[in-house]
Amino acid sequence: MPLKELQSWLEQEQALSISISAIDKFIRHKLGYRYKKTLIAREQWQARQQTCDLSRSV
């Protein structure tokens, strides 16, 4: 669940007003969850693969 959706749920269902950064800090520091933002890197890699000159690869 994206943090924005979690923030909306907390506001609507639990009547809590909390920032996305506070939710992120709680999830990472208090609950010990870790995650990587890989979507952008993956998209960049796919775009790079399309423009790569395979004749220059080793």
PDB file of N, CA, C and O in Angstrom:
ATOM      1  N   MET A   1       0.854  -1.169   0.000  1.00  0.00           N
ATOM      2  CA  MET A   1       0.000   0.000   0.000  1.00  0.00           C
ATOM      3  C   MET A   1       0.902   1.234   0.000  1.00  0.00           C
ATOM      4  O   MET A   1       1.772   1.364   0.860  1.00  0.00           O
ATOM      5  N   PRO A   2       0.701   2.127  -0.945  1.00  0.00           N
ATOM      6  CA  PRO A   2       1.484   3.367  -0.969  1.00  0.00           C
ATOM      7  C   PRO A   2       1.226   4.214   0.277  1.00  0.00           C
ATOM      8  O   PRO A   2       0.152   4.145   0.874  1.00  0.00           O
ATOM      9  N   LEU A   3       2.213   5.003   0.656  1.00  0.00           N
ATOM     10  CA  LEU A   3       2.091   5.828   1.854  1.00  0.00           C
ATOM     11  C   LEU A   3       0.941   6.820   1.741  1.00  0.00           C
ATOM     12  O   LEU A   3       0.280   7.120   2.735  1.00  0.00           O
ATOM     13  N   LYS A   4       0.702   7.326   0.551  1.00  0.00           N
ATOM     14  CA  LYS A   4      -0.400   8.279   0.350  1.00  0.00           C
ATOM     15  C   LYS A   4      -1.743   7.608   0.647  1.00  0.00           C
ATOM     16  O   LYS A   4      -2.620   8.221   1.257  1.00  0.00           O
ATOM     17  N   GLU A   5      -1.906   6.362   0.224  1.00  0.00           N
ATOM     18  CA  GLU A   5      -3.143   5.634   0.524  1.00  0.00           C
ATOM     19  C   GLU A   5      -3.274   5.379   2.020  1.00  0.00           C
ATOM     20  O   GLU A   5      -4.363   5.502   2.582  1.00  0.00           O
ATOM     21  N   LEU A   6      -2.170   5.025   2.661  1.00  0.00           N
ATOM     22  CA  LEU A   6      -2.194   4.798   4.104  1.00  0.00           C
ATOM     23  C   LEU A   6      -2.560   6.087   4.835  1.00  0.00           C
ATOM     24  O   LEU A   6      -3.325   6.062   5.799  1.00  0.00           O
ATOM     25  N   GLN A   7      -2.015   7.209   4.378  1.00  0.00           N
ATOM     26  CA  GLN A   7      -2.340   8.497   4.978  1.00  0.00           C
ATOM     27  C   GLN A   7      -3.835   8.799   4.829  1.00  0.00           C
ATOM     28  O   GLN A   7      -4.478   9.240   5.781  1.00  0.00           O
ATOM     29  N   SER A   8      -4.376   8.564   3.650  1.00  0.00           N
ATOM     30  CA  SER A   8      -5.811   8.801   3.425  1.00  0.00           C
ATOM     31  C   SER A   8      -6.666   7.907   4.306  1.00  0.00           C
ATOM     32  O   SER A   8      -7.669   8.356   4.862  1.00  0.00           O
ATOM     33  N   TRP A   9      -6.279   6.654   4.435  1.00  0.00           N
ATOM     34  CA  TRP A   9      -7.033   5.716   5.277  1.00  0.00           C
ATOM     35  C   TRP A   9      -7.011   6.172   6.738  1.00  0.00           C
ATOM     36  O   TRP A   9      -8.036   6.148   7.419  1.00  0.00           O
ATOM     37  N   LEU A  10      -5.837   6.585   7.208  1.00  0.00           N
ATOM     38  CA  LEU A  10      -5.737   7.047   8.598  1.00  0.00           C
ATOM     39  C   LEU A  10      -6.608   8.272   8.838  1.00  0.00           C
ATOM     40  O   LEU A  10      -7.220   8.407   9.898  1.00  0.00           O
ATOM     41  N   GLU A  11      -6.662   9.160   7.855  1.00  0.00           N
ATOM     42  CA  GLU A  11      -7.491  10.358   8.006  1.00  0.00           C
ATOM     43  C   GLU A  11      -8.979  10.021   7.987  1.00  0.00           C
ATOM     44  O   GLU A  11      -9.746  10.547   8.793  1.00  0.00           O
ATOM     45  N   GLN A  12      -9.385   9.150   7.073  1.00  0.00           N
ATOM     46  CA  GLN A  12     -10.809   8.842   6.919  1.00  0.00           C
ATOM     47  C   GLN A  12     -11.329   7.876   7.977  1.00  0.00           C
ATOM     48  O   GLN A  12     -12.368   8.125   8.588  1.00  0.00           O
ATOM     49  N   GLU A  13     -10.626   6.797   8.191  1.00  0.00           N
ATOM     50  CA  GLU A  13     -11.131   5.736   9.072  1.00  0.00           C
ATOM     51  C   GLU A  13     -10.765   5.929  10.543  1.00  0.00           C
ATOM     52  O   GLU A  13     -11.529   5.553  11.430  1.00  0.00           O
ATOM     53  N   GLN A  14      -9.601   6.514  10.797  1.00  0.00           N
ATOM     54  CA  GLN A  14      -9.138   6.638  12.173  1.00  0.00           C
ATOM     55  C   GLN A  14      -9.164   8.078  12.697  1.00  0.00           C
ATOM     56  O   GLN A  14      -8.846   8.321  13.861  1.00  0.00           O
ATOM     57  N   ALA A  15      -9.538   9.020  11.848  1.00  0.00           N
ATOM     58  CA  ALA A  15      -9.607  10.441  12.207  1.00  0.00           C
ATOM     59  C   ALA A  15      -8.256  10.964  12.705  1.00  0.00           C
ATOM     60  O   ALA A  15      -8.193  11.741  13.657  1.00  0.00           O
ATOM     61  N   LEU A  16      -7.175  10.525  12.043  1.00  0.00           N
ATOM     62  CA  LEU A  16      -5.826  10.980  12.379  1.00  0.00           C
ATOM     63  C   LEU A  16      -5.275  11.817  11.239  1.00  0.00           C
ATOM     64  O   LEU A  16      -5.394  11.448  10.071  1.00  0.00           O
ATOM     65  N   SER A  17      -4.682  12.924  11.578  1.00  0.00           N
ATOM     66  CA  SER A  17      -4.026  13.750  10.575  1.00  0.00           C
ATOM     67  C   SER A  17      -2.519  13.605  10.796  1.00  0.00           C
ATOM     68  O   SER A  17      -1.993  14.028  11.826  1.00  0.00           O
ATOM     69  N   ILE A  18      -1.834  13.006   9.827  1.00  0.00           N
ATOM     70  CA  ILE A  18      -0.420  12.700   9.988  1.00  0.00           C
ATOM     71  C   ILE A  18       0.283  12.873   8.643  1.00  0.00           C
ATOM     72  O   ILE A  18      -0.295  12.586   7.595  1.00  0.00           O
ATOM     73  N   SER A  19       1.518  13.336   8.675  1.00  0.00           N
ATOM     74  CA  SER A  19       2.258  13.555   7.426  1.00  0.00           C
ATOM     75  C   SER A  19       2.797  12.238   6.880  1.00  0.00           C
ATOM     76  O   SER A  19       2.968  11.263   7.612  1.00  0.00           O
ATOM     77  N   ILE A  20       3.056  12.236   5.595  1.00  0.00           N
ATOM     78  CA  ILE A  20       3.613  11.039   4.957  1.00  0.00           C
ATOM     79  C   ILE A  20       4.991  10.725   5.519  1.00  0.00           C
ATOM     80  O   ILE A  20       5.331   9.558   5.709  1.00  0.00           O
ATOM     81  N   SER A  21       5.792  11.761   5.787  1.00  0.00           N
ATOM     82  CA  SER A  21       7.135  11.516   6.330  1.00  0.00           C
ATOM     83  C   SER A  21       7.069  10.886   7.722  1.00  0.00           C
ATOM     84  O   SER A  21       7.911  10.055   8.063  1.00  0.00           O
ATOM     85  N   ALA A  22       6.085  11.269   8.522  1.00  0.00           N
ATOM     86  CA  ALA A  22       5.928  10.664   9.849  1.00  0.00           C
ATOM     87  C   ALA A  22       5.529   9.193   9.727  1.00  0.00           C
ATOM     88  O   ALA A  22       6.003   8.353  10.491  1.00  0.00           O
ATOM     89  N   ILE A  23       4.667   8.889   8.777  1.00  0.00           N
ATOM     90  CA  ILE A  23       4.273   7.498   8.541  1.00  0.00           C
ATOM     91  C   ILE A  23       5.494   6.694   8.098  1.00  0.00           C
ATOM     92  O   ILE A  23       5.724   5.586   8.582  1.00  0.00           O
ATOM     93  N   ASP A  24       6.275   7.259   7.173  1.00  0.00           N
ATOM     94  CA  ASP A  24       7.478   6.595   6.676  1.00  0.00           C
ATOM     95  C   ASP A  24       8.472   6.322   7.805  1.00  0.00           C
ATOM     96  O   ASP A  24       9.008   5.218   7.908  1.00  0.00           O
ATOM     97  N   LYS A  25       8.716   7.319   8.643  1.00  0.00           N
ATOM     98  CA  LYS A  25       9.650   7.148   9.770  1.00  0.00           C
ATOM     99  C   LYS A  25       9.157   6.062  10.731  1.00  0.00           C
ATOM    100  O   LYS A  25       9.945   5.240  11.199  1.00  0.00           O
ATOM    101  N   PHE A  26       7.862   6.062  11.021  1.00  0.00           N
ATOM    102  CA  PHE A  26       7.312   5.048  11.916  1.00  0.00           C
ATOM    103  C   PHE A  26       7.499   3.648  11.342  1.00  0.00           C
ATOM    104  O   PHE A  26       7.936   2.735  12.042  1.00  0.00           O
ATOM    105  N   ILE A  27       7.168   3.486  10.071  1.00  0.00           N
ATOM    106  CA  ILE A  27       7.275   2.165   9.443  1.00  0.00           C
ATOM    107  C   ILE A  27       8.724   1.687   9.424  1.00  0.00           C
ATOM    108  O   ILE A  27       9.000   0.525   9.726  1.00  0.00           O
ATOM    109  N   ARG A  28       9.648   2.576   9.072  1.00  0.00           N
ATOM    110  CA  ARG A  28      11.054   2.159   8.960  1.00  0.00           C
ATOM    111  C   ARG A  28      11.737   2.007  10.320  1.00  0.00           C
ATOM    112  O   ARG A  28      12.460   1.034  10.537  1.00  0.00           O
ATOM    113  N   HIS A  29      11.523   2.940  11.224  1.00  0.00           N
ATOM    114  CA  HIS A  29      12.269   2.921  12.486  1.00  0.00           C
ATOM    115  C   HIS A  29      11.605   2.109  13.592  1.00  0.00           C
ATOM    116  O   HIS A  29      12.276   1.343  14.284  1.00  0.00           O
ATOM    117  N   LYS A  30      10.331   2.264  13.761  1.00  0.00           N
ATOM    118  CA  LYS A  30       9.644   1.569  14.863  1.00  0.00           C
ATOM    119  C   LYS A  30       9.281   0.131  14.513  1.00  0.00           C
ATOM    120  O   LYS A  30       9.373  -0.760  15.358  1.00  0.00           O
ATOM    121  N   LEU A  31       8.867  -0.096  13.262  1.00  0.00           N
ATOM    122  CA  LEU A  31       8.464  -1.444  12.866  1.00  0.00           C
ATOM    123  C   LEU A  31       9.595  -2.227  12.218  1.00  0.00           C
ATOM    124  O   LEU A  31       9.498  -3.446  12.081  1.00  0.00           O
ATOM    125  N   GLY A  32      10.670  -1.550  11.814  1.00  0.00           N
ATOM    126  CA  GLY A  32      11.826  -2.231  11.255  1.00  0.00           C
ATOM    127  C   GLY A  32      11.711  -2.628   9.799  1.00  0.00           C
ATOM    128  O   GLY A  32      12.530  -3.406   9.309  1.00  0.00           O
ATOM    129  N   TYR A  33      10.710  -2.111   9.093  1.00  0.00           N
ATOM    130  CA  TYR A  33      10.570  -2.440   7.677  1.00  0.00           C
ATOM    131  C   TYR A  33      11.566  -1.647   6.855  1.00  0.00           C
ATOM    132  O   TYR A  33      11.876  -0.495   7.157  1.00  0.00           O
ATOM    133  N   ARG A  34      12.060  -2.291   5.809  1.00  0.00           N
ATOM    134  CA  ARG A  34      12.967  -1.632   4.881  1.00  0.00           C
ATOM    135  C   ARG A  34      12.442  -1.863   3.475  1.00  0.00           C
ATOM    136  O   ARG A  34      11.868  -2.910   3.175  1.00  0.00           O
ATOM    137  N   TYR A  35      12.643  -0.892   2.637  1.00  0.00           N
ATOM    138  CA  TYR A  35      12.230  -1.023   1.253  1.00  0.00           C
ATOM    139  C   TYR A  35      13.115  -0.137   0.391  1.00  0.00           C
ATOM    140  O   TYR A  35      13.736   0.813   0.868  1.00  0.00           O
ATOM    141  N   LYS A  36      13.152  -0.470  -0.871  1.00  0.00           N
ATOM    142  CA  LYS A  36      13.943   0.294  -1.822  1.00  0.00           C
ATOM    143  C   LYS A  36      13.014   0.891  -2.861  1.00  0.00           C
ATOM    144  O   LYS A  36      11.982   0.312  -3.200  1.00  0.00           O
ATOM    145  N   LYS A  37      13.388   2.031  -3.350  1.00  0.00           N
ATOM    146  CA  LYS A  37      12.632   2.671  -4.415  1.00  0.00           C
ATOM    147  C   LYS A  37      13.256   2.233  -5.733  1.00  0.00           C
ATOM    148  O   LYS A  37      14.103   2.933  -6.289  1.00  0.00           O
ATOM    149  N   THR A  38      12.834   1.071  -6.232  1.00  0.00           N
ATOM    150  CA  THR A  38      13.472   0.480  -7.405  1.00  0.00           C
ATOM    151  C   THR A  38      12.759   0.768  -8.709  1.00  0.00           C
ATOM    152  O   THR A  38      13.324   0.518  -9.773  1.00  0.00           O
ATOM    153  N   LEU A  39      11.557   1.277  -8.670  1.00  0.00           N
ATOM    154  CA  LEU A  39      10.798   1.476  -9.894  1.00  0.00           C
ATOM    155  C   LEU A  39      11.516   2.426 -10.854  1.00  0.00           C
ATOM    156  O   LEU A  39      11.610   2.142 -12.048  1.00  0.00           O
ATOM    157  N   ILE A  40      12.014   3.532 -10.350  1.00  0.00           N
ATOM    158  CA  ILE A  40      12.692   4.500 -11.208  1.00  0.00           C
ATOM    159  C   ILE A  40      13.975   3.908 -11.764  1.00  0.00           C
ATOM    160  O   ILE A  40      14.259   4.059 -12.952  1.00  0.00           O
ATOM    161  N   ALA A  41      14.749   3.242 -10.932  1.00  0.00           N
ATOM    162  CA  ALA A  41      15.993   2.631 -11.392  1.00  0.00           C
ATOM    163  C   ALA A  41      15.714   1.581 -12.465  1.00  0.00           C
ATOM    164  O   ALA A  41      16.437   1.502 -13.458  1.00  0.00           O
ATOM    165  N   ARG A  42      14.682   0.787 -12.274  1.00  0.00           N
ATOM    166  CA  ARG A  42      14.325  -0.241 -13.245  1.00  0.00           C
ATOM    167  C   ARG A  42      13.931   0.401 -14.571  1.00  0.00           C
ATOM    168  O   ARG A  42      14.341  -0.068 -15.633  1.00  0.00           O
ATOM    169  N   GLU A  43      13.143   1.462 -14.516  1.00  0.00           N
ATOM    170  CA  GLU A  43      12.742   2.151 -15.743  1.00  0.00           C
ATOM    171  C   GLU A  43      13.946   2.751 -16.460  1.00  0.00           C
ATOM    172  O   GLU A  43      14.032   2.709 -17.687  1.00  0.00           O
ATOM    173  N   GLN A  44      14.878   3.312 -15.685  1.00  0.00           N
ATOM    174  CA  GLN A  44      16.075   3.883 -16.289  1.00  0.00           C
ATOM    175  C   GLN A  44      16.905   2.787 -16.952  1.00  0.00           C
ATOM    176  O   GLN A  44      17.446   2.991 -18.039  1.00  0.00           O
ATOM    177  N   TRP A  45      17.009   1.635 -16.311  1.00  0.00           N
ATOM    178  CA  TRP A  45      17.789   0.534 -16.873  1.00  0.00           C
ATOM    179  C   TRP A  45      17.157   0.031 -18.166  1.00  0.00           C
ATOM    180  O   TRP A  45      17.863  -0.250 -19.135  1.00  0.00           O
ATOM    181  N   GLN A  46      15.843  -0.084 -18.186  1.00  0.00           N
ATOM    182  CA  GLN A  46      15.163  -0.543 -19.393  1.00  0.00           C
ATOM    183  C   GLN A  46      15.361   0.450 -20.538  1.00  0.00           C
ATOM    184  O   GLN A  46      15.563   0.044 -21.683  1.00  0.00           O
ATOM    185  N   ALA A  47      15.304   1.728 -20.241  1.00  0.00           N
ATOM    186  CA  ALA A  47      15.533   2.741 -21.271  1.00  0.00           C
ATOM    187  C   ALA A  47      16.978   2.676 -21.755  1.00  0.00           C
ATOM    188  O   ALA A  47      17.240   2.823 -22.949  1.00  0.00           O
ATOM    189  N   ARG A  48      17.897   2.461 -20.852  1.00  0.00           N
ATOM    190  CA  ARG A  48      19.318   2.368 -21.211  1.00  0.00           C
ATOM    191  C   ARG A  48      19.585   1.147 -22.083  1.00  0.00           C
ATOM    192  O   ARG A  48      20.382   1.221 -23.019  1.00  0.00           O
ATOM    193  N   GLN A  49      18.935   0.036 -21.793  1.00  0.00           N
ATOM    194  CA  GLN A  49      19.125  -1.181 -22.581  1.00  0.00           C
ATOM    195  C   GLN A  49      18.706  -0.976 -24.032  1.00  0.00           C
ATOM    196  O   GLN A  49      19.317  -1.542 -24.939  1.00  0.00           O
ATOM    197  N   GLN A  50      17.693  -0.188 -24.255  1.00  0.00           N
ATOM    198  CA  GLN A  50      17.211   0.042 -25.612  1.00  0.00           C
ATOM    199  C   GLN A  50      18.188   0.856 -26.447  1.00  0.00           C
ATOM    200  O   GLN A  50      18.213   0.740 -27.672  1.00  0.00           O
ATOM    201  N   THR A  51      18.989   1.676 -25.786  1.00  0.00           N
ATOM    202  CA  THR A  51      19.924   2.532 -26.516  1.00  0.00           C
ATOM    203  C   THR A  51      21.359   1.991 -26.505  1.00  0.00           C
ATOM    204  O   THR A  51      22.252   2.598 -27.096  1.00  0.00           O
ATOM    205  N   CYS A  52      21.584   0.862 -25.842  1.00  0.00           N
ATOM    206  CA  CYS A  52      22.933   0.290 -25.737  1.00  0.00           C
ATOM    207  C   CYS A  52      23.422  -0.244 -27.078  1.00  0.00           C
ATOM    208  O   CYS A  52      22.658  -0.831 -27.844  1.00  0.00           O
ATOM    209  N   ASP A  53      24.690  -0.034 -27.343  1.00  0.00           N
ATOM    210  CA  ASP A  53      25.326  -0.584 -28.523  1.00  0.00           C
ATOM    211  C   ASP A  53      25.927  -1.923 -28.142  1.00  0.00           C
ATOM    212  O   ASP A  53      26.982  -1.968 -27.510  1.00  0.00           O
ATOM    213  N   LEU A  54      25.271  -3.019 -28.517  1.00  0.00           N
ATOM    214  CA  LEU A  54      25.710  -4.351 -28.108  1.00  0.00           C
ATOM    215  C   LEU A  54      27.043  -4.746 -28.725  1.00  0.00           C
ATOM    216  O   LEU A  54      27.723  -5.623 -28.192  1.00  0.00           O
ATOM    217  N   SER A  55      27.431  -4.134 -29.815  1.00  0.00           N
ATOM    218  CA  SER A  55      28.719  -4.466 -30.425  1.00  0.00           C
ATOM    219  C   SER A  55      29.887  -4.000 -29.577  1.00  0.00           C
ATOM    220  O   SER A  55      31.012  -4.471 -29.748  1.00  0.00           O
ATOM    221  N   ARG A  56      29.619  -3.059 -28.648  1.00  0.00           N
ATOM    222  CA  ARG A  56      30.689  -2.557 -27.772  1.00  0.00           C
ATOM    223  C   ARG A  56      30.766  -3.303 -26.450  1.00  0.00           C
ATOM    224  O   ARG A  56      31.662  -3.036 -25.649  1.00  0.00           O
ATOM    225  N   SER A  57      29.851  -4.229 -26.202  1.00  0.00           N
ATOM    226  CA  SER A  57      29.872  -4.950 -24.933  1.00  0.00           C
ATOM    227  C   SER A  57      30.985  -5.999 -24.916  1.00  0.00           C
ATOM    228  O   SER A  57      31.379  -6.505 -25.967  1.00  0.00           O
ATOM    229  N   VAL A  58      31.474  -6.315 -23.766  1.00  0.00           N
ATOM    230  CA  VAL A  58      32.586  -7.259 -23.624  1.00  0.00           C
ATOM    231  C   VAL A  58      32.127  -8.648 -23.364  1.00  0.00           C
ATOM    232  O   VAL A  58      32.948  -9.554 -23.222  1.00  0.00           O
TER     233      VAL A  58
END
